[in-house]
């Protein structure tokens, strides 16, 4: 099997784990090798004609299931509504002291939502003030429980401006980084994407930015608070909040408590980063992906040989 055909199957295999067909542009962007558009188009037509890949409307998938197109279109429609809400949430959270950038992440950043979808957010904070910012943001989330809107405030991944490069570098994190939809923090996200240029190793065709973040305009209250704690006291408070939060999360992990999606509550807490533990989701997904790719290529190669 030609290399480009394998890469088309490999890209589709990743999103087929989520029953999410891709359109032509998306499929090209998620190839793990660089190709020109004509070679890609010729290969895709060949794959569809020989039913190694199935085409429904504008979408491509490994499964001969037309319902996936309907499911995706409905998911895209719901995502458009939820993204509008995400902008409003971002307008609130960017006022929190030391928050320098906010982006939509997760399935919503891939333009998909269903009735149970959250608004997952990726946050960039000022240097050495991640834990103050995170604590203040989660106080805002606590207030959202009063209105049953807590699923709109899922701030699950934080980095500070001194450590913008994502440590885990693989196809999963490459897709997550390149599909982020920045809402606020134009300059800091320019730095972020520059620091994470390693994604080109996994997705060499994917250098588009689907949205442009608004520049951050700090109000008087935010500037006053930051000035008040831009000192050794602020350093001590930030470290203390990190230790308190890490201790609480460690207890949740030991108790094997699950979140609303059935995933073990387990967090990596560091001076410059707060994120879900990769062991609990990321590594399991990568294993599933490797197994799916191996199975997909094996079936297709046997089909061609036959």
C-alpha positions in Angstrom: 0.0 0.0 0.0 1.3 3.5 -0.9 2.5 5.7 1.9 -0.2 8.4 1.3 -2.9 5.8 1.4 -1.7 4.5 4.8 -1.6 8.1 6.1 -5.2 8.7 5.0 -6.3 5.6 6.8 -4.2 6.5 9.9 -5.8 10.0 10.1 -9.3 8.6 9.7 -8.6 5.9 12.3 -7.9 8.5 15.0 -11.3 10.3 14.5 -13.2 7.0 13.9 -12.5 6.3 17.6 -14.9 9.1 18.3 -17.3 8.2 15.4 -16.4 11.5 13.8 -16.0 11.7 10.0 -13.7 14.3 8.5 -14.2 16.6 5.5 -11.5 16.9 2.9 -9.7 19.9 4.4 -9.6 18.4 7.8 -8.4 15.0 6.6 -5.5 16.8 4.7 -4.6 18.8 7.8 -4.4 15.7 10.0 -2.1 13.7 7.7 1.1 12.7 9.5 3.2 13.3 6.4 3.5 16.3 4.1 1.9 15.9 0.7 0.8 18.3 -2.0 -3.0 18.7 -2.6 -3.0 17.0 -6.0 -1.4 13.8 -4.7 -3.7 13.8 -1.8 -6.8 14.3 -3.9 -5.8 11.5 -6.3 -5.2 9.1 -3.4 -8.5 10.0 -1.7 -10.4 9.4 -4.9 -8.7 6.0 -5.3 -9.5 5.0 -1.7 -13.1 5.9 -2.1 -13.5 4.2 -5.5 -12.1 1.0 -4.0 -14.1 1.3 -0.8 -11.1 1.5 1.5 -12.7 4.7 2.6 -16.4 5.7 2.6 -17.7 9.1 1.5 -21.0 10.5 2.7 -21.7 14.0 1.5 -18.6 16.1 2.2 -17.3 13.6 4.8 -15.0 10.6 4.8 -14.9 7.7 7.3 -13.6 4.2 7.6 -17.1 3.0 8.4 -19.9 2.4 5.9 -22.4 4.1 8.1 -24.3 7.1 6.6 -25.7 8.0 10.1 -22.2 9.3 11.1 -22.7 12.2 8.7 -26.0 13.1 10.2 -24.5 12.8 13.7 -21.6 15.0 12.8 -23.9 17.7 11.2 -26.0 17.8 14.3 -22.9 17.9 16.5 -21.6 20.8 14.5 -24.9 22.7 14.8 -24.9 22.2 18.6 -21.2 23.2 18.8 -22.0 26.5 17.0 -24.5 27.4 19.8 -22.1 26.3 22.5 -19.2 28.3 21.1 -21.3 31.4 21.4 -21.7 30.7 25.1 -18.0 29.9 25.4 -17.2 33.5 24.2 -19.4 34.9 26.9 -17.7 32.6 29.5 -14.3 33.8 28.2 -15.4 37.4 28.6 -16.0 36.7 32.3 -12.9 34.7 33.0 -10.4 37.0 31.3 -11.2 39.5 34.0 -9.7 37.2 36.6 -6.2 38.5 37.8 -3.2 36.9 36.2 -5.1 35.3 33.4 -3.4 36.1 30.1 -5.0 33.8 27.7 -8.1 31.6 27.2 -8.9 29.0 24.5 -11.6 26.5 23.8 -10.2 22.9 23.9 -11.6 19.4 23.9 -14.4 18.2 21.5 -15.8 21.7 21.2 -12.5 22.9 19.6 -13.1 20.3 16.9 -16.5 21.9 16.3 -18.5 19.1 17.9 -21.0 19.0 20.8 -23.8 16.9 22.0 -26.4 17.2 24.8 -23.8 16.3 27.5 -21.0 18.4 26.3 -19.0 20.7 28.5 -17.1 23.9 27.6 -13.5 22.8 28.2 -11.0 25.6 28.5 -7.2 25.9 28.2 -5.8 28.7 30.3 -2.5 30.6 30.2 -1.5 32.6 33.3 1.2 35.0 34.3 4.5 33.6 35.5 4.4 32.0 39.0 0.8 33.1 39.5 -1.0 30.0 38.0 -2.4 28.8 41.4 -3.7 32.2 42.4 -5.4 32.5 39.0 -6.7 29.0 39.1 -8.2 29.4 42.6 -9.9 32.6 41.7 -11.3 31.0 38.5 -12.7 28.1 40.5 -14.3 30.4 42.9 -16.2 31.8 39.8 -17.1 28.2 38.9 -18.5 27.6 42.4 -20.9 30.5 41.8 -22.0 28.9 38.5 -23.3 25.9 40.5 -26.0 28.2 41.8 -27.4 28.5 38.3 -26.6 24.9 37.2 -24.1 26.3 34.6 -20.9 24.6 36.0 -20.5 22.6 32.8 -19.7 25.9 31.0 -16.7 26.5 33.3 -14.4 23.4 32.8 -11.0 24.9 33.2 -9.0 21.7 33.1 -5.6 22.6 31.7 -3.4 25.5 32.9 0.1 26.6 31.9 1.9 29.8 32.9 3.8 32.0 30.5 7.2 30.7 31.6 6.5 27.1 30.4 4.4 27.3 27.3 5.7 24.2 25.7 3.6 21.1 26.2 5.7 18.3 27.8 3.9 15.3 26.4 4.5 15.3 22.7 2.5 12.8 20.7 -0.3 12.6 18.1 -2.9 13.2 20.8 -1.4 16.4 22.2 -0.4 17.6 18.7 -4.1 17.4 17.7 -5.2 19.0 20.9 -2.7 21.9 20.5 -3.4 22.6 16.8 -7.2 22.6 17.3 -7.3 25.0 20.2 -9.6 27.9 19.5 -8.1 31.0 21.2 -10.7 33.5 22.7 -8.5 36.0 24.5 -4.8 36.7 24.6 -3.6 37.4 21.1 0.1 37.9 21.8 0.4 35.1 24.4 -1.1 32.5 22.0 1.3 33.6 19.3 4.1 32.7 21.7 2.3 29.5 22.7 2.0 28.2 19.1 5.6 29.2 18.4 6.8 27.3 21.5 4.8 24.2 20.3 6.2 24.1 16.8 7.0 20.5 17.5 3.4 19.7 16.4 4.7 20.0 12.8 6.5 16.7 13.4 3.1 15.0 13.8 0.9 17.2 11.6 3.2 18.8 9.0 0.2 20.1 6.9 -1.6 21.7 9.8 -0.4 25.3 10.2 -3.8 27.0 10.1 -5.3 29.0 13.0 -9.1 28.7 13.0 -9.7 31.8 15.2 -7.9 34.8 16.4 -7.8 35.7 20.1 -8.8 39.1 21.2 -6.1 41.2 22.9 -6.4 41.3 26.6 -7.5 44.6 28.1 -6.9 44.6 31.8 -9.4 46.6 33.9 -8.5 48.7 36.9 -9.6 46.0 39.4 -7.4 43.4 37.7 -4.4 45.7 37.5 -4.8 46.7 41.2 -5.0 43.1 42.4 -2.0 42.1 40.4 0.1 45.0 41.6 -0.9 44.1 45.2 0.5 40.6 44.9 3.4 41.0 42.5 5.8 40.4 45.4 7.1 37.8 47.8 3.8 37.5 49.5 2.2 36.6 46.1 4.9 34.0 45.6 4.2 32.5 49.0 0.4 32.5 48.4 0.8 30.9 45.0 3.0 28.0 46.4 0.7 27.5 49.3 -2.4 27.2 47.0 -0.5 24.7 44.8 0.3 22.5 47.8 -3.3 22.7 49.2 -4.8 21.9 45.8 -2.4 19.0 45.1 -3.1 17.5 48.5 -6.9 17.6 48.0 -6.6 16.0 44.6 -4.3 13.3 45.9 -7.0 12.3 48.4 -9.6 12.2 45.6 -7.3 9.9 43.6 -6.7 7.6 46.6 -10.4 7.4 47.2 -10.8 6.5 43.4 -13.4 9.2 42.9 -14.7 9.7 39.4 -15.8 12.8 37.5 -19.2 13.1 35.8 -17.7 11.3 32.7 -16.5 8.3 34.7 -12.8 9.2 34.6 -10.7 8.9 37.8 -10.0 12.3 39.3 -6.2 12.6 39.1 -4.3 15.7 38.5 -0.7 16.7 37.8 0.1 19.8 39.9 3.4 21.7 39.2 4.6 25.2 39.7 3.9 26.1 36.1 1.3 23.6 35.0 -2.0 22.1 36.2 -3.4 19.3 34.1 -5.2 16.0 34.1 -2.8 13.1 34.7 -1.9 11.7 31.3 -2.1 8.1 32.6 -5.8 8.3 33.2 -6.9 9.3 29.6 -4.1 10.2 27.3 -2.1 7.1 27.5 -5.1 4.8 27.3 -6.3 6.7 24.2 -2.9 6.4 22.5 -3.0 2.6 23.1 -6.4 2.3 21.6 -5.3 4.4 18.7 -2.2 2.2 18.0 -4.4 -0.9 18.2 -7.0 0.6 15.8 -4.3 1.7 13.3 -2.7 -1.7 13.3 -6.1 -3.4 12.8 -7.1 -1.0 10.1 -3.9 -1.4 8.1 -3.9 -5.1 8.5 -7.5 -5.4 7.1 -6.9 -3.1 4.2 -3.6 -4.7 3.2 -5.2 -8.1 3.3 -8.1 -6.8 1.2 -5.7 -5.4 -1.4 -3.6 -8.6 -1.5 -6.7 -10.6 -2.0 
